[in-house]
């Protein structure tokens, strides 16, 4: 949750600053959060919040999530409910649906 709070704060800055001329309105921070997650998790395996907390997103076999899994995970993350509902192994519903998990490194 702390990583998500860090990423949301950054998305608020990006959405209110850089995206204001594009007139995304109140959806600008959400679009920024979606784009950050798709690009960063899909390529590097972590967002800024994950990196600061030494977390990484990967598939159960240790492979990087890739762009499609990152997109599915990011869309579900933006719906808010999946990341705050988790199961006995502490995986959020967005991670279970995307076939990813978060590990410490």
C-alpha distances in whole Angstrom, upper triangle without the diagonal:
4,5,5,6,9,10,10,12,14,15,16,19,20,20,22,24,25,25,27,30,29,29,26,25,22,21,21,17,16,19,18,14,16,19,16,15,18,20,18,16,20,21,20,17,14,13,13,9,10,13,13,11,13,12,14,14,17,20,21,24,22,23,21,20,22,22,23,20,18,19,19,15,15,17,15,11,13,15,11,12,12,8,8,11,12,15,16,15,12,12,10,14,13,13,16,18,18,19,16,14,12,14,14,17
4,5,5,6,9,10,11,13,14,15,17,19,20,21,23,24,24,26,29,29,29,26,26,23,22,21,17,17,20,18,15,17,19,16,15,19,20,17,16,20,21,19,17,14,12,11,7,9,11,10,8,12,11,14,15,18,21,22,25,23,24,22,21,23,23,24,22,19,21,21,17,16,19,18,14,16,17,14,16,15,12,12,15,15,18,19,18,14,15,14,17,16,16,19,21,20,21,18,16,13,14,14,16
4,5,5,6,9,10,11,12,14,16,17,18,20,21,22,22,24,28,27,27,24,25,22,20,19,16,15,17,15,12,14,16,13,12,15,16,13,13,17,18,15,13,10,8,8,4,5,8,8,7,10,9,11,12,16,19,20,23,20,21,18,18,20,20,21,19,16,18,18,15,14,17,16,12,14,16,14,16,15,11,13,16,16,19,20,18,15,14,13,16,15,14,18,19,18,19,16,14,11,13,12,14
4,5,5,6,9,10,10,12,14,15,16,18,20,20,20,22,25,24,24,21,21,19,17,17,13,12,14,13,9,12,14,12,10,14,15,13,13,16,18,17,14,11,9,9,6,8,11,11,11,13,11,13,13,17,19,21,24,22,22,19,18,20,19,20,18,15,16,16,13,11,14,13,9,11,13,10,13,12,9,10,14,15,18,20,19,15,14,12,15,13,13,17,18,17,19,16,15,12,15,15,17
4,5,5,6,9,10,10,13,14,15,16,18,19,20,21,25,24,24,21,21,18,17,16,12,13,15,14,11,14,16,13,13,17,18,16,16,20,21,19,18,14,11,11,8,10,13,12,11,15,14,16,16,20,23,25,27,25,26,23,21,23,23,24,21,18,19,20,16,15,17,16,12,13,15,12,15,15,12,12,16,17,21,22,21,18,17,15,18,16,17,20,21,21,22,20,18,16,18,18,20
4,5,5,6,9,10,11,13,14,16,17,18,19,20,24,24,24,21,21,19,18,16,13,14,16,13,11,14,15,12,12,16,16,14,15,18,19,17,16,12,9,7,5,9,10,9,10,13,13,15,16,20,23,25,27,25,25,22,21,22,22,23,22,18,19,21,17,15,18,18,14,14,17,15,18,18,14,15,19,20,23,25,23,20,19,18,20,18,18,22,23,22,23,20,19,16,17,17,18
4,5,5,6,9,10,10,12,14,15,16,16,18,21,21,21,19,19,17,15,14,10,11,12,10,7,10,11,8,9,13,13,11,12,15,16,15,14,11,7,6,5,8,10,10,11,14,13,14,14,18,21,23,26,23,23,20,18,19,19,20,19,15,16,17,14,12,15,15,11,12,15,13,16,16,13,15,18,19,23,25,23,20,18,17,19,16,17,20,21,19,21,18,18,15,17,17,19
4,5,5,6,9,10,10,12,14,15,15,16,20,19,19,16,16,13,12,11,8,8,11,9,7,10,12,10,11,14,15,14,15,18,19,18,17,14,11,10,9,12,14,14,15,17,16,17,17,21,23,26,28,26,26,23,21,22,20,22,20,17,17,18,15,12,14,15,11,10,13,11,15,16,13,14,18,20,23,26,24,21,20,17,19,16,18,21,21,20,23,20,20,18,20,20,22
4,5,5,6,9,10,11,12,14,15,16,19,20,19,17,17,14,14,12,9,11,13,11,9,13,14,12,13,17,17,16,17,20,21,20,19,16,12,11,10,13,15,13,15,18,18,19,20,23,26,29,31,29,28,25,24,25,23,25,23,20,20,22,19,16,18,18,15,14,17,15,18,19,16,17,21,23,26,28,27,23,23,20,22,20,21,25,25,24,26,24,23,20,22,22,23
4,5,5,6,8,10,11,11,13,15,18,18,18,16,17,15,14,12,9,11,12,9,8,12,12,9,12,15,15,13,15,18,19,18,18,14,10,9,9,12,13,13,15,17,17,18,19,22,25,28,30,27,27,23,22,23,21,23,22,18,19,21,18,15,18,19,15,14,18,17,20,20,18,19,23,24,28,30,28,25,24,21,23,21,21,25,25,23,26,23,22,20,22,22,22
4,5,5,6,8,10,10,10,12,15,15,15,13,13,12,11,8,5,7,8,5,5,9,9,8,10,13,13,13,15,17,18,18,18,15,11,11,11,14,15,15,17,19,19,19,19,22,25,28,30,28,27,23,21,22,20,21,21,17,17,19,17,13,15,16,13,12,15,15,18,19,17,18,22,24,27,30,28,25,23,21,22,19,20,24,23,22,25,22,22,21,23,23,24
4,6,5,6,8,10,10,11,15,15,14,12,12,10,10,8,5,8,10,8,8,12,13,12,14,17,17,17,19,21,22,22,22,18,15,14,14,17,18,18,19,22,22,22,22,26,28,31,33,31,30,27,25,25,23,25,24,20,20,21,20,16,17,19,16,13,16,16,19,20,18,20,23,25,29,31,30,27,26,23,24,21,23,27,26,25,28,25,25,24,26,26,27
4,6,5,6,8,9,10,14,14,15,14,14,12,13,10,8,11,12,9,10,14,14,12,15,18,17,17,19,22,22,22,22,19,15,13,14,18,18,17,20,22,22,23,24,27,30,33,35,32,31,28,26,26,24,26,26,22,22,24,22,18,20,22,19,17,20,19,23,24,21,23,26,28,32,34,33,29,28,26,27,24,26,29,29,27,30,27,27,25,27,27,27
4,6,5,5,7,9,12,12,13,12,13,12,12,8,7,10,10,7,9,12,11,10,13,15,15,15,18,19,20,20,21,18,14,13,15,18,18,18,21,23,22,22,23,26,29,32,33,31,30,26,24,24,22,24,24,20,19,22,20,17,18,20,18,16,19,19,23,24,22,23,27,28,32,35,33,30,28,26,27,23,25,28,28,26,28,26,26,25,27,27,27
4,6,6,5,7,10,10,10,8,9,8,8,5,4,8,8,6,9,11,11,11,14,16,16,17,19,21,22,22,22,20,16,16,17,20,21,21,23,25,24,24,24,27,29,33,35,32,31,27,25,25,22,24,24,20,19,21,20,16,17,19,17,14,17,18,21,22,21,23,26,28,32,35,33,30,28,25,26,23,25,28,27,26,29,27,27,26,28,29,30
4,6,6,6,9,10,10,9,9,9,10,7,7,11,11,10,12,15,15,15,18,20,20,20,22,24,25,25,26,23,19,18,19,22,23,23,25,27,27,27,27,30,33,36,38,36,34,31,29,28,26,27,27,24,23,25,24,20,20,22,20,17,20,20,24,25,24,25,28,31,34,37,36,32,31,28,29,26,28,31,30,29,32,30,30,29,31,31,32
4,6,6,8,10,11,11,12,12,13,9,10,13,13,11,14,16,15,15,18,20,19,20,23,24,25,25,26,23,19,18,19,23,23,23,25,27,27,28,28,31,34,37,39,36,35,31,30,29,26,28,28,25,24,26,25,22,22,25,22,20,23,23,27,28,26,28,31,33,37,39,38,34,33,30,31,28,30,33,32,31,33,31,32,30,32,32,32
4,6,7,8,10,11,12,13,13,9,10,13,12,10,13,15,13,13,17,18,17,18,21,22,22,23,24,22,19,18,19,22,23,23,25,27,27,27,27,30,32,36,37,35,33,29,28,26,24,26,27,23,22,25,24,20,21,24,22,20,23,23,27,28,26,28,31,33,37,39,38,35,33,30,31,28,29,32,31,29,32,30,31,29,31,31,32
4,6,5,7,7,9,10,10,6,8,11,9,8,12,13,12,13,16,17,17,18,21,22,23,23,24,23,19,19,20,23,24,24,27,28,28,27,27,29,32,35,37,35,33,29,27,26,23,24,25,22,20,23,23,19,19,22,20,18,21,22,25,26,25,27,30,32,36,39,37,34,32,29,29,26,28,31,30,28,31,29,30,29,32,32,33
4,5,5,7,7,10,10,7,10,13,12,11,15,16,16,17,20,21,20,22,25,26,26,27,28,26,22,22,23,26,27,27,29,31,31,30,30,33,35,38,40,38,36,33,31,30,27,28,29,25,24,26,26,22,22,24,23,20,22,23,27,28,27,29,32,34,38,41,40,36,34,31,32,29,31,34,32,31,34,33,33,32,35,35,36
4,5,8,10,13,13,10,13,16,14,14,17,18,17,19,22,22,22,24,26,27,27,29,30,28,25,24,26,29,29,30,32,34,33,33,32,35,37,40,42,40,38,34,32,31,28,29,30,27,25,28,28,24,24,27,25,22,25,26,30,31,30,32,35,37,41,44,43,39,37,34,34,31,33,36,35,33,36,35,36,35,37,38,38
4,6,8,12,11,9,12,14,12,12,16,16,15,17,20,20,20,22,24,25,26,27,28,27,24,24,25,28,29,29,32,33,32,31,30,33,35,38,40,38,36,32,30,28,25,26,28,25,22,25,25,21,21,24,23,20,23,24,28,29,28,30,33,35,39,42,41,38,35,32,32,29,31,34,32,30,33,32,34,33,36,37,37
4,5,9,9,8,12,13,12,13,16,17,16,19,21,21,22,24,26,27,28,29,30,28,25,25,26,29,30,31,33,34,33,33,32,34,36,39,41,39,37,34,31,30,27,27,29,26,23,25,26,22,21,24,23,19,21,23,26,28,28,29,32,35,38,42,41,38,35,32,32,29,31,34,32,31,34,33,35,34,37,38,39
4,6,6,5,9,10,8,10,13,13,14,16,18,18,19,21,23,24,25,27,27,25,22,23,24,26,28,28,30,32,30,30,28,31,33,36,38,36,35,31,28,27,24,24,25,23,20,22,22,18,17,20,19,16,18,19,23,24,24,26,28,31,35,38,37,34,32,28,28,25,27,30,28,27,31,30,31,31,34,35,36
4,5,6,9,10,10,12,14,15,16,18,20,21,22,24,25,26,28,29,29,27,24,24,24,27,29,29,30,33,31,31,30,33,34,37,40,38,37,33,31,30,27,27,28,25,22,24,24,20,19,21,20,16,18,19,22,24,24,25,28,31,35,38,37,34,32,29,28,26,29,31,29,29,32,31,32,32,35,36,37
4,6,7,8,10,11,13,14,15,17,18,20,21,23,24,25,27,28,28,25,22,22,22,25,27,27,28,30,29,29,28,31,33,35,38,36,35,32,29,29,26,26,26,23,21,22,22,18,17,19,17,14,15,16,19,21,21,22,25,28,31,35,34,31,29,26,25,23,26,29,27,27,30,29,30,29,32,33,35
4,6,5,6,9,10,11,12,14,15,16,18,20,21,22,24,25,25,23,20,20,20,23,25,25,27,29,27,27,25,28,29,32,35,33,32,29,26,25,22,22,23,20,17,19,18,15,14,16,14,11,12,14,17,19,19,20,23,26,29,33,32,29,27,23,23,20,23,26,24,23,27,26,27,27,30,31,33
4,5,5,6,9,10,11,12,14,15,16,18,19,21,22,23,23,21,18,18,19,21,23,23,25,27,26,25,24,27,29,32,34,33,31,28,25,24,21,22,23,19,17,19,19,15,15,17,15,12,15,16,19,21,20,22,25,27,31,34,33,30,28,24,24,21,24,27,25,24,27,26,27,26,29,30,31
4,5,5,6,9,10,10,12,14,15,16,17,19,21,21,21,18,15,15,15,18,20,20,22,24,22,22,22,25,27,30,32,30,29,26,23,23,21,21,21,18,17,18,17,13,14,15,13,10,13,13,17,18,17,19,22,24,28,31,30,27,25,22,22,19,21,25,23,22,25,24,24,23,26,27,28
4,5,5,6,9,10,11,12,14,15,16,18,20,20,20,18,15,16,16,18,20,21,22,24,22,21,20,23,25,27,30,28,27,24,21,21,18,19,18,15,14,15,14,10,10,12,10,7,10,11,14,15,15,17,19,22,25,28,28,24,22,19,19,16,19,21,20,19,22,21,22,21,25,26,27
4,5,5,6,9,10,11,12,14,15,16,18,19,19,17,15,16,17,19,20,22,23,24,23,22,20,23,24,28,30,28,26,23,20,19,16,17,17,14,12,14,14,10,10,13,12,9,12,13,17,17,17,19,22,24,27,31,29,26,24,21,20,17,19,22,21,19,23,21,23,22,25,27,28
4,5,5,6,9,10,11,12,14,15,16,17,17,15,12,13,14,16,18,19,20,22,20,20,19,22,24,27,29,27,25,22,20,19,16,18,18,14,13,16,15,11,12,14,12,10,14,15,18,19,17,20,23,24,28,31,29,26,24,21,21,18,20,23,22,20,23,21,22,21,24,25,26
4,6,5,6,9,10,10,11,13,15,16,15,13,10,11,11,13,15,16,17,19,17,17,16,19,21,24,26,24,23,20,17,17,15,16,16,12,11,13,12,8,10,12,9,8,11,12,15,15,14,16,19,21,24,27,25,22,20,17,18,15,16,20,19,17,20,18,19,18,21,22,23
4,6,5,6,9,10,10,11,14,15,14,13,11,13,14,15,17,19,20,21,18,17,15,18,19,23,25,23,21,18,15,15,12,13,13,10,8,10,9,6,7,10,8,7,10,12,15,14,14,17,19,20,23,27,25,22,19,17,17,13,15,18,16,15,18,17,18,18,21,22,24
4,5,5,6,8,10,10,12,13,14,13,11,13,14,15,17,19,20,21,19,17,16,18,20,23,25,23,21,17,15,14,11,13,13,10,9,12,12,8,10,13,12,11,14,15,19,18,17,20,22,23,26,29,27,25,22,20,20,16,17,20,19,16,19,18,19,19,22,23,24
4,6,5,6,8,9,11,11,11,10,7,9,11,12,13,15,17,17,16,14,14,16,19,22,24,21,20,16,14,14,12,14,14,10,10,13,12,9,11,14,12,11,15,16,19,18,16,19,22,22,25,28,26,23,21,19,19,16,16,20,19,17,19,17,18,17,19,20,20
4,6,5,5,7,10,10,9,8,6,9,10,10,12,15,16,16,14,12,11,13,15,19,21,19,17,13,11,11,10,12,11,7,8,10,8,6,9,11,9,10,13,14,16,15,13,17,19,19,22,25,22,20,17,15,16,12,13,16,16,13,15,13,14,14,16,18,19
4,6,6,5,8,10,10,10,9,12,14,14,15,18,19,19,16,14,12,13,15,19,20,18,16,13,10,9,7,8,9,5,5,9,8,6,9,11,11,11,14,16,18,16,15,19,21,21,24,26,24,22,19,17,17,13,13,17,15,12,15,13,15,15,18,20,20
4,6,5,6,8,9,9,9,11,14,14,14,17,19,18,16,14,13,14,16,20,21,19,16,13,11,10,8,11,11,8,9,12,12,10,12,15,14,15,18,19,22,20,19,22,24,24,27,29,26,24,21,20,20,17,16,20,19,15,17,16,17,17,19,20,20
4,5,5,5,6,6,5,8,11,10,10,13,15,14,13,11,10,12,15,18,19,17,15,11,10,10,9,12,12,9,10,13,12,10,14,16,14,15,19,19,21,19,18,21,23,23,25,27,24,22,20,19,20,16,16,19,19,15,17,14,15,14,16,17,16
4,6,5,4,5,6,10,11,9,11,14,14,14,11,8,7,9,11,15,16,14,12,8,7,8,8,10,9,6,9,11,9,9,12,14,12,14,17,17,19,17,15,19,20,20,22,24,21,19,16,16,17,13,12,15,15,12,13,11,12,11,13,15,15
4,6,6,8,10,13,15,13,14,17,18,17,14,11,9,10,11,15,16,14,11,7,6,5,4,8,7,5,8,10,10,10,13,15,14,16,19,19,21,19,18,21,22,22,24,26,23,21,18,18,18,15,13,16,16,12,13,11,13,13,15,17,17
4,6,8,10,13,15,14,13,17,18,16,15,11,10,11,13,17,17,14,11,8,8,7,7,11,11,9,11,14,13,13,16,18,17,19,22,23,25,22,21,24,26,25,27,28,25,24,21,21,21,18,17,19,19,15,16,14,15,15,16,18,17
4,6,8,10,13,11,10,14,15,13,11,9,9,10,13,16,16,13,11,8,9,9,10,14,13,11,14,16,14,14,18,19,18,20,23,23,25,22,20,23,25,24,26,27,24,22,20,20,21,18,16,20,20,16,17,14,14,13,14,14,13
4,7,10,12,9,9,13,13,11,9,6,5,6,10,13,14,11,9,6,7,8,10,13,11,9,12,14,12,12,16,17,15,18,20,20,22,19,17,20,22,20,22,23,20,19,16,16,18,15,13,16,17,13,13,10,11,9,10,12,11
4,7,8,5,6,10,10,9,7,5,6,9,12,15,16,13,13,10,10,11,12,15,13,10,13,15,12,12,16,16,14,16,19,18,20,18,15,18,20,19,22,23,20,18,16,16,18,15,13,17,18,15,15,12,11,9,10,11,11
4,5,5,6,9,10,10,9,8,9,12,16,18,20,17,16,13,13,14,14,16,14,11,13,15,12,11,15,16,13,14,18,17,19,18,15,18,20,20,22,24,22,19,17,16,18,15,14,18,19,16,17,14,14,11,13,13,14
4,5,5,6,9,10,10,10,12,15,19,22,23,20,19,16,16,17,17,20,18,15,17,19,16,14,18,18,15,16,20,18,21,20,17,19,22,22,25,26,24,21,20,19,21,18,18,21,22,20,21,18,17,14,15,14,14
4,5,5,6,9,8,10,12,15,19,21,23,20,20,17,17,19,19,21,19,15,17,19,15,14,17,17,14,15,18,16,19,18,14,16,19,19,22,23,21,18,17,16,19,17,16,20,21,19,20,17,15,12,13,13,14
4,6,5,6,5,6,8,12,15,17,19,16,17,14,14,16,17,19,17,14,17,18,14,14,17,17,14,16,19,17,19,17,14,16,18,18,20,21,19,16,15,15,18,15,14,18,19,17,18,14,12,9,10,9,10
4,5,5,6,7,10,13,17,19,20,17,17,15,16,17,18,21,19,16,19,20,17,17,20,20,17,19,22,21,23,21,18,20,22,21,24,24,22,19,18,18,21,19,17,21,22,20,20,16,15,11,11,10,9
4,6,8,10,13,17,20,22,23,20,21,18,19,21,22,24,22,19,22,23,20,19,22,22,19,21,23,21,24,22,19,20,23,22,24,25,23,20,20,20,23,21,20,23,25,23,23,19,17,14,13,11,11
4,6,9,12,15,19,20,22,19,20,18,19,21,22,24,21,19,22,23,19,19,22,21,18,20,23,20,22,20,17,18,20,19,21,22,19,17,17,17,21,19,18,21,23,21,21,18,15,11,11,8,9
4,7,10,13,17,18,19,16,17,16,17,19,21,23,20,18,21,22,19,19,23,22,19,22,24,22,24,22,18,20,22,20,22,22,19,17,17,18,21,20,17,21,23,21,20,16,14,10,8,6,6
4,7,10,13,14,16,13,14,13,14,16,18,20,17,15,18,19,16,16,20,19,16,19,22,20,21,18,15,17,19,17,19,19,16,14,13,14,18,16,14,17,19,17,16,13,10,6,6,5,6
4,6,10,12,13,10,11,9,10,13,15,17,14,12,16,16,13,14,18,18,16,19,21,20,21,18,15,18,19,17,19,20,16,15,13,14,17,15,12,15,17,15,14,10,8,5,5,6,7
4,7,10,11,9,9,7,7,10,12,13,10,9,13,13,10,12,15,15,13,16,19,18,19,16,13,17,17,16,17,18,15,14,11,12,14,12,9,12,13,11,10,6,6,5,6,9,10
4,7,8,6,6,5,5,9,12,13,10,10,13,13,11,14,17,16,16,19,21,20,21,17,16,19,19,17,18,19,15,15,12,13,15,13,10,12,13,10,9,5,6,6,8,11,11
4,5,5,5,6,6,9,12,12,9,10,14,13,12,15,17,16,17,20,21,21,21,18,17,20,19,17,17,18,15,15,12,14,14,13,9,10,12,9,6,4,6,9,10,13,14
4,5,7,9,9,13,16,15,12,14,17,16,14,18,20,19,19,22,23,23,22,19,18,20,19,16,16,16,13,14,11,14,15,14,10,10,12,11,7,6,7,9,10,13,15
4,6,9,10,13,16,16,14,16,19,18,17,20,23,22,22,25,26,26,26,22,21,24,23,20,20,20,16,17,15,18,18,18,14,14,16,14,10,9,10,12,12,15,15
4,7,9,12,15,16,14,15,18,18,16,19,22,21,21,24,26,26,26,22,21,24,23,21,20,20,17,17,15,18,19,18,14,15,17,14,11,9,9,10,9,12,12
4,6,9,12,13,11,13,16,16,15,18,21,21,20,24,25,25,26,22,21,24,24,22,22,23,19,20,17,19,19,18,14,15,16,13,11,10,11,12,12,14,14
4,6,9,11,9,9,13,14,13,15,18,18,18,21,23,23,24,21,19,23,23,21,22,23,20,20,17,18,19,16,13,15,16,12,11,9,10,11,12,14,14
4,7,8,6,6,10,10,10,12,14,15,15,18,20,20,21,18,17,20,21,19,20,22,19,18,15,15,16,13,10,12,12,9,8,7,9,11,12,15,16
4,6,6,6,9,10,11,12,14,16,16,18,20,22,23,20,19,23,23,22,24,26,23,22,18,18,18,15,13,15,14,11,11,10,13,14,16,18,18
4,6,5,6,9,10,10,12,14,15,16,19,20,22,19,19,23,23,23,25,27,24,23,20,19,18,15,14,16,15,11,12,12,15,16,18,21,21
4,5,5,6,9,10,11,12,14,15,17,19,20,18,18,22,22,22,23,26,23,22,19,18,16,13,13,14,12,9,11,11,15,17,19,22,23
4,5,5,6,8,10,11,12,14,16,17,18,15,15,19,19,18,19,22,20,19,15,14,13,10,9,11,9,5,7,8,11,13,16,19,20
4,6,5,6,9,10,10,12,14,16,17,14,14,18,19,18,20,23,20,19,15,14,14,10,10,12,11,8,10,9,11,12,15,18,19
4,5,5,6,9,10,11,13,15,16,14,14,18,19,19,22,24,23,21,17,15,14,11,11,14,11,9,12,12,14,16,19,21,23
4,6,5,6,9,10,11,13,14,12,13,16,16,17,19,22,20,19,15,13,11,8,9,11,8,6,9,10,13,15,19,22,23
4,6,5,6,9,10,11,12,9,9,13,14,14,16,19,18,16,12,10,9,5,6,9,7,5,9,8,10,12,15,18,20
4,5,5,6,9,10,12,10,10,14,15,16,19,22,20,18,15,12,12,8,10,12,11,9,12,11,13,14,17,20,21
4,5,5,7,9,11,10,11,14,15,17,19,23,22,19,16,13,12,8,11,13,11,10,14,14,16,17,20,23,25
4,5,5,7,8,6,8,11,12,13,16,19,19,16,13,10,8,5,9,10,9,9,12,12,14,15,19,22,24
4,5,5,8,6,6,9,11,12,16,19,18,15,13,9,9,6,9,12,11,10,14,13,13,14,17,20,22
4,5,8,9,9,11,13,16,19,22,22,19,16,13,12,10,13,15,14,13,17,16,17,17,21,23,25
4,6,7,8,10,12,14,18,21,21,18,16,12,11,9,13,15,13,14,17,17,18,19,22,25,27
4,6,6,7,9,12,16,19,19,16,14,11,10,9,13,14,14,15,18,17,17,17,21,23,25
4,6,6,6,10,13,17,17,14,13,9,8,9,12,13,13,15,17,17,17,17,21,23,26
4,6,5,7,11,14,14,12,10,6,5,5,8,9,9,11,13,13,13,14,18,21,24
4,6,7,11,14,13,10,8,5,6,6,8,10,11,12,14,12,12,12,15,17,21
4,6,10,13,14,10,10,7,8,9,11,13,14,15,17,16,14,14,17,19,22
4,7,10,12,9,8,6,6,9,10,11,12,14,16,15,14,15,18,20,24
4,7,8,5,5,4,6,9,9,9,11,14,14,13,12,12,15,18,21
4,6,5,6,7,8,11,11,9,12,15,14,14,12,14,16,18,22
4,5,8,10,11,14,13,12,15,17,16,15,13,14,16,18,22
4,6,9,11,13,11,10,14,15,14,13,10,11,12,15,18
4,6,9,11,10,10,14,15,14,12,9,9,11,13,17
4,6,8,6,6,10,11,10,9,7,8,10,13,17
4,5,5,6,9,10,11,10,8,9,13,16,19
4,5,5,6,8,10,10,10,12,16,19,22
4,6,5,6,8,8,9,11,15,18,21
4,5,5,6,5,6,8,12,15,18
4,6,5,6,7,11,14,17,20
4,6,8,10,13,17,20,23
4,6,9,12,15,19,21
4,7,11,13,17,19
4,7,10,13,15
4,7,10,13
4,7,10
4,7
4
